[in-house]
Amino acid sequence: MAFVSYGWYFTFVQGFVYLGLIHLQGFTTKQMVNPWNTYVKLSGVLMGSHGLTKGSLAFLNYPAQLMFKSTKVLPVMIMGAFIPGLRRKYPLHEYISAVLLVVGLILFTLADAQTSPNFSVVGVVMVSSALVMDSFVGNLQEAIFTMNPETTQMEMLFCSTVVGLPLLLPPMLLTGELFTAWNSCKEHLYVYAVLVFEAMATYVGQVSVLSLVAIFGAATTALATTARKAVTLLLSYLIFTKPLTEQHCSGLLLIAMGIVLKLLPDYKDSNPQKQKRKPQHCEDHIGQDEERNSLV
């Protein structure tokens, strides 16, 4: 039985694990600073993204899925220009950095995909839809943090999960996945142990990602998570001693170039004339940074 086809059901189960972990952290609704309706749109696209991503593995191999998901940073940057409360505009070098990172990871991933081809139009549609939803998620989260700096990561994760869980029921009922997944998992109870373990790991990741969004913004977070995918793939080759081809090396080189280009603004030469006008500008940003840092 291909359990990976039960993307909606697995997301549903993991949502309850998240709620249990958040409860253990001591979070209550009395600590909320945003109204519930703030999280309706966010929860819909978040749960849809999780469900479609998990479900797409029934039609795509992991390298192929990773190849599509690695392009997330580009739609996140583009979508940031249209989200109310953000209207982000990025300098040209950041777009070039994102393109280098994405192309490098795609080259690296394609070298793996050739060894285990599994390509389906259904899977492509599912992962592409998840990608579009991902571009909304990060920017909506950043908009909430920006408009109300007192929002905490626990509140964001708790409210998104509580509002999103009921939204998973219609697709599960319409496709019959709820009953088929329940019956299959009942015969293989170890699946729930795997789901709980995975949810505990992804819970830490979710909180960390929300912290990055609150402090650095959605685009920088997407770049960081894309680079993390590259590190994960590289470690798999080092640990399991897989052969590295020229295509792998080309991908790694482009990834490194993208990361270095992203870091270049931190080392640019300062202009004394510009610094005379800098104090007031810096004080405004320092105040904003202190408010964001209080979220973590």
Residue pairs with C-beta under 8 A, 6 or more apart in sequence:
1 184
1 188
2 58
3 10
3 184
3 185
3 188
3 191
4 54
4 55
4 57
4 58
5 55
5 57
5 58
6 54
6 55
6 177
6 180
6 181
6 184
6 185
7 50
7 51
7 52
7 53
7 54
7 55
7 56
7 57
7 58
8 51
8 54
8 55
8 168
8 171
8 172
8 175
8 177
8 178
9 172
9 177
9 178
9 181
9 182
9 185
10 54
10 181
10 195
11 47
11 50
11 51
11 54
11 168
12 165
12 168
12 169
12 172
13 192
13 195
13 199
14 50
14 195
14 198
14 199
14 202
15 47
15 161
15 164
15 165
15 168
16 165
17 195
17 196
17 199
17 200
17 203
18 157
18 158
18 161
18 199
18 203
18 206
19 158
19 161
19 162
21 199
21 200
21 203
22 154
22 157
22 158
22 161
25 154
27 154
27 155
27 158
31 152
31 154
31 155
32 155
32 159
33 148
33 150
33 151
33 152
33 155
34 144
34 148
34 151
34 155
34 159
36 159
36 163
38 144
38 159
39 156
39 159
39 160
39 163
40 163
41 136
41 140
42 137
42 140
42 141
42 144
42 160
42 163
43 159
43 160
43 161
43 162
43 163
43 164
43 167
44 164
44 167
45 133
45 136
45 137
45 140
46 133
46 137
46 160
46 164
47 164
47 165
47 167
47 168
48 129
48 130
48 133
48 167
49 130
49 133
49 134
49 137
51 168
51 171
52 126
52 127
52 129
52 130
52 133
53 65
53 69
53 126
53 127
53 130
55 126
56 65
56 123
56 126
56 127
56 130
57 65
57 123
58 123
59 118
59 120
59 122
59 123
59 124
59 126
60 68
60 118
60 119
60 120
60 123
60 124
60 127
61 113
61 116
61 117
61 118
63 109
63 110
63 112
63 113
63 116
64 109
64 113
64 118
64 119
64 123
65 123
65 127
66 105
66 109
66 229
66 233
67 105
67 106
67 109
67 110
67 113
68 124
68 127
68 128
68 131
69 127
69 130
69 131
69 134
69 229
70 102
70 105
70 106
70 109
70 226
70 229
71 102
71 106
71 131
72 131
72 134
72 135
72 222
72 225
72 226
73 98
73 101
73 102
73 219
73 222
73 223
73 226
74 95
74 98
74 99
74 102
75 131
75 132
75 134
75 135
76 134
76 135
76 138
76 139
76 218
76 219
76 222
77 88
77 90
77 94
77 95
77 98
77 219
77 222
78 135
79 135
79 136
79 139
80 86
80 87
80 88
80 90
80 139
80 142
80 218
80 219
81 87
81 88
81 89
83 136
83 139
83 140
83 142
83 143
84 143
85 143
85 146
85 147
86 139
86 142
86 143
86 146
88 139
88 217
88 218
88 219
90 219
93 261
93 264
93 265
94 219
94 262
96 261
97 223
97 258
97 259
97 261
97 262
98 219
98 223
98 258
99 258
100 254
100 255
100 257
100 258
100 261
101 223
101 226
101 227
101 230
101 254
101 255
101 258
101 259
101 262
102 226
102 258
103 251
103 254
104 230
104 250
104 251
104 252
104 253
104 254
104 255
104 256
104 257
104 258
105 226
105 229
105 230
105 233
105 251
105 255
106 251
107 247
107 248
107 250
107 251
107 254
108 230
108 233
108 247
108 248
108 251
108 252
108 255
109 233
109 251
110 247
111 245
111 247
111 248
111 251
112 233
138 213
138 218
138 219
138 221
138 222
139 218
141 156
141 210
141 213
141 218
142 213
142 214
142 217
142 218
144 151
144 156
145 151
145 156
145 213
145 214
145 292
145 295
149 291
149 292
149 294
149 295
151 214
151 295
152 295
153 207
153 210
153 211
153 214
153 295
153 296
154 207
156 210
157 203
157 206
157 207
157 210
169 178
171 177
172 178
172 181
184 191
185 191
185 192
209 221
209 225
211 295
211 296
212 220
212 221
212 224
213 221
214 292
214 295
214 296
215 289
215 292
215 293
215 295
215 296
216 224
223 262
227 255
227 259
230 251
230 252
230 255
234 252
236 242
237 244
237 248
